[in-house]
Amino acid sequence: MKPATAALFAAAAGFAATPGGAAPISVATAQAGDPAAEVCVFAEKLGEGTDAIISQLQGMARLWNESDRAKLDPIMRPEIGPFKMVAGKVYSIGDLAPFAQEYLVVTAAPAKGQTIYFRVIYETGPNGYYFKNVKFNSDYYSILSHGILHEPREVNCAR
C-alpha cells in the first residue's frame, strides 16, 4: 500500500499562546491561544470528516496571509479525503518554549487498515505562538525521519 503523504509550510505572525500544562485542555484555553488546545481540537476534527478537518486547519492558519491560507484546501483535501479517520490522540514531541512547540497527532483509517500521523509545529511570532506547519504521512518512519526532541508525552485533551 502506498503511504499517504502531504506537507504544508507557511509563515505568519502574532499568535498569542501560553505553554500547555498537565491540566486538561478546555475550549477556553483553545480560545486563549494555547497551541496544545488548538491541536486537540484538530485531533477531534479528524473523526468528523474532510470538511471539518479543512475548516479546522483554516482556523489554525487564521494569521497566515490570504494566499497561503487559500492553498490549504487544494493541497490537503486530495490527500486526506480518501481516509475516513477516527478522532486522534495528541502527543508533545518537541518543547522548545518559549520558541517552538511540536506535536504528533496519531489517528487511524480503520477501513484502509492504516495508522496516520500528523506532525504539527507552532513557532514564536511577535505576540506568541502561531501555527507554522503540518505534515501528514501514513508511514511512521517517514513522519519521524527528522527525529523528535523528547519522548512523546500524551496531551490531556479532555474537555
C-alpha positions in Angstrom: 0.0 0.0 0.0 1.4 3.4 -1.0 1.9 5.7 2.1 -0.2 8.8 2.1 1.9 12.0 2.3 1.4 15.7 2.3 3.2 18.7 3.7 2.2 22.3 4.1 4.5 25.1 5.1 3.6 28.7 5.8 4.7 31.6 7.9 2.6 34.1 9.8 3.0 36.2 12.9 1.3 37.1 16.2 -0.5 34.0 17.6 -0.7 34.6 21.3 -0.2 31.4 23.4 0.9 30.0 26.7 2.7 26.7 27.1 0.4 23.8 27.8 0.4 22.2 31.2 -0.7 18.9 32.8 -4.2 20.2 33.3 -7.0 19.1 30.9 -7.3 21.3 27.8 -10.5 23.2 27.6 -12.3 25.2 24.9 -11.5 28.4 26.9 -7.7 27.6 26.7 -8.1 27.0 23.0 -9.6 30.4 22.5 -6.8 31.9 24.6 -4.3 30.6 22.1 -2.6 27.6 23.8 -1.2 25.6 20.9 -1.9 22.3 22.6 -5.6 23.2 22.9 -5.8 24.0 19.2 -4.1 20.8 18.2 -6.5 18.9 20.5 -9.4 20.4 18.5 -7.7 19.4 15.3 -7.3 15.8 16.6 -11.0 15.7 17.4 -12.0 17.0 14.0 -10.1 14.2 12.3 -13.0 11.9 13.2 -15.6 14.3 11.7 -14.6 14.1 8.0 -12.6 16.1 5.4 -14.7 19.3 5.6 -14.3 19.5 9.4 -10.5 18.9 9.1 -10.1 21.6 6.4 -12.2 24.0 8.4 -10.0 23.5 11.5 -6.8 23.9 9.5 -8.2 27.1 8.1 -8.9 28.3 11.7 -5.4 27.3 12.8 -4.0 29.3 9.9 -6.1 32.4 10.6 -3.0 34.5 10.9 -1.4 33.4 7.6 -1.8 35.8 4.7 -4.8 35.0 2.5 -2.8 33.5 -0.4 -1.2 30.9 1.9 -4.5 30.1 3.6 -6.0 29.6 0.1 -3.5 26.8 -0.5 -4.7 24.7 2.4 -7.8 23.2 0.8 -6.3 22.3 -2.6 -3.2 20.8 -1.0 -4.8 18.9 1.9 -8.3 17.8 0.6 -7.0 15.4 -2.1 -4.5 13.9 0.4 -6.8 13.4 3.4 -10.1 13.0 1.5 -9.7 9.3 0.8 -9.2 8.5 4.5 -12.2 8.1 6.9 -10.3 8.7 10.1 -11.2 8.4 13.8 -10.5 11.2 16.3 -6.8 11.2 17.1 -4.6 11.4 20.1 -2.1 14.2 20.7 1.5 13.9 21.9 4.0 16.6 22.6 7.3 15.7 20.8 9.1 19.0 20.9 9.1 21.6 23.7 11.4 24.5 22.9 9.4 27.0 25.0 9.1 29.9 24.5 10.3 29.5 20.9 8.5 26.4 19.4 6.2 23.6 20.2 5.8 20.4 18.2 3.0 17.8 18.4 2.4 14.4 16.9 -1.3 13.6 16.3 -2.0 9.9 15.7 -5.2 8.6 14.2 -6.3 5.7 12.1 -8.4 5.0 8.9 -9.8 1.6 10.0 -11.4 0.8 6.6 -8.0 1.1 5.0 -6.1 -0.6 7.8 -3.8 2.4 8.2 -2.4 4.4 11.1 -2.0 8.1 10.1 0.3 10.7 11.6 0.2 14.5 11.6 3.2 16.4 12.7 2.1 19.9 13.8 4.5 22.8 14.5 4.0 26.1 16.2 6.7 28.8 16.4 7.0 32.1 18.1 5.9 35.4 16.5 5.7 38.9 17.9 2.8 38.0 20.1 3.5 34.4 21.0 3.0 31.1 19.2 1.4 30.7 15.8 0.6 27.6 13.6 3.6 27.2 11.3 3.4 23.8 9.6 1.5 20.4 9.3 3.0 17.3 7.8 0.8 14.2 7.1 2.0 10.6 6.5 0.8 7.1 6.9 4.4 5.8 7.3 5.7 6.0 10.8 9.4 6.1 9.8 8.8 8.8 7.3 7.0 11.1 9.7 9.6 10.7 12.3 12.6 10.8 9.9 13.8 14.1 11.3 13.7 12.9 14.9 11.9 14.2 17.9 13.2 16.3 20.8 11.9 14.3 23.7 9.9 11.1 24.4 6.3 11.5 23.3 4.1 12.8 26.1 0.4 12.4 25.7 -1.5 15.7 25.9 -4.6 15.5 28.0 -7.3 16.7 25.6 -10.2 16.0 28.0 -12.9 18.7 28.0 
